[in-house]
Amino acid sequence: MEAARQYNVHEAKTHFSRILEQVATGEEVVISKAGEPVAKVVPLRPKVRRSGRGSLRGQIHIPDDFDDLPDDIADAFGMH
C-alpha cells in the first residue's frame, strides 16, 4: 500500500482543491503541523447504487405471518 501524501498546513490551505481532487480519486492525504501529522483526509465510501425497482427480488423473504404479533406483545399494547 502506498504511503499517504503529506502536506503541512500552509500547503494544504494553498492547494486545497488539488488535495480534494486527489482524495476524490481514492488517495489519502495527511495534514501535518510542525512536522507532526494531525489529520487525515480520506475518500467517503461510495453510495450504494441499485439497478432499479425490484433489484433485490428473490433475495428477501418476508414470512406470511410477518404482521402477526405474538400474544404477549399484543397484550402489552392492549390489542387483545
Secondary structure, 3 states (H helix, E strand, C coil): CCCCEEEEHHHHHHCHHHHHHHHHCCCCEEEEECCEEEEEECCCCCCCCCCCCCCCCCCCCCCCCCCCCCHHHHHHCCCC
